Amino acid sequence: MGLSINGHTRGGQIYLPFIGPLFAPSYGFFPGKVNVAGVNTINGHTQYVTPGLGLSGPAFARFRLFNTPSVGLITLRGE
């Protein structure tokens, strides 16, 4: 089992309630909820992605809608 702590993808800068992210830089339109925010486990590998703070992409998409900027905090503890 692996764990990765990934850079932000802005969580899909435009996030529609009940539908999910409409657009995420590098993922395009309708990227799905996996890989844009939160903790996801795929094939035994767990990853954490924060929505981040900034904006990017083409000029028409440089704003956030229903997606609050955030900073993640992870505490690692030994056994």
C-alpha positions as CSV (number, residue, x, y, z in Angstrom):
1,M,0.0,0.0,0.0
2,G,1.4,3.4,-1.0
3,L,0.6,7.0,-0.1
4,S,1.3,10.1,-2.1
5,I,0.8,13.7,-1.2
6,N,0.1,15.5,-4.4
7,G,0.2,19.1,-5.5
8,H,-3.1,20.9,-5.9
9,T,-5.3,20.8,-8.9
10,R,-7.5,23.6,-7.7
11,G,-10.2,21.0,-7.0
12,G,-11.9,21.8,-10.3
13,Q,-12.0,25.6,-10.1
14,I,-15.6,25.5,-11.2
15,Y,-17.4,23.0,-9.0
16,L,-21.1,22.3,-9.5
17,P,-23.1,20.9,-6.6
18,F,-24.3,17.3,-7.2
19,I,-22.3,17.1,-10.4
20,G,-18.7,17.8,-9.3
21,P,-15.9,19.7,-11.0
22,L,-16.7,21.3,-14.4
23,F,-13.2,22.2,-15.2
24,A,-9.7,21.6,-13.8
25,P,-6.4,22.8,-15.3
26,S,-4.5,19.9,-16.9
27,Y,-7.6,17.7,-16.7
28,G,-10.0,19.7,-18.9
29,F,-13.7,19.6,-18.7
30,F,-15.6,17.2,-16.4
31,P,-12.4,15.7,-14.9
32,G,-14.3,13.6,-12.3
33,K,-13.9,13.8,-8.6
34,V,-10.9,11.5,-8.3
35,N,-7.6,13.4,-8.6
36,V,-9.0,16.9,-8.0
37,A,-9.6,16.9,-4.3
38,G,-9.6,14.9,-1.1
39,V,-8.4,11.4,-0.2
40,N,-8.8,8.7,-2.9
41,T,-7.6,5.1,-2.9
42,I,-7.1,3.4,-6.3
43,N,-5.6,-0.1,-6.6
44,G,-4.3,0.0,-3.1
45,H,-2.6,3.4,-3.5
46,T,-3.9,6.3,-1.4
47,Q,-3.4,9.8,-2.5
48,Y,-4.3,13.2,-0.9
49,V,-4.9,16.2,-3.2
50,T,-5.8,19.7,-1.8
51,P,-7.9,22.1,-3.8
52,G,-5.2,24.7,-3.2
53,L,-5.4,28.5,-3.1
54,G,-4.8,29.8,-6.6
55,L,-6.2,30.1,-10.1
56,S,-4.9,29.1,-13.5
57,G,-5.8,28.0,-16.9
58,P,-7.3,30.0,-19.8
59,A,-8.5,33.5,-19.1
60,F,-12.2,32.4,-19.2
61,A,-11.6,30.0,-16.3
62,R,-9.5,32.1,-13.9
63,F,-12.1,32.2,-11.1
64,R,-13.6,29.8,-8.5
65,L,-17.3,28.9,-8.3
66,F,-18.5,26.8,-5.3
67,N,-14.9,25.8,-4.6
68,T,-13.4,27.4,-1.5
69,P,-9.6,27.8,-1.5
70,S,-8.0,25.6,1.2
71,V,-4.7,24.5,2.7
72,G,-4.3,20.9,3.8
73,L,-2.7,19.8,7.1
74,I,-1.5,16.2,7.4
75,T,0.0,14.9,10.6
76,L,2.2,11.8,10.3
77,R,2.6,9.6,13.4
78,G,4.8,6.6,13.9
79,E,3.4,3.3,15.3
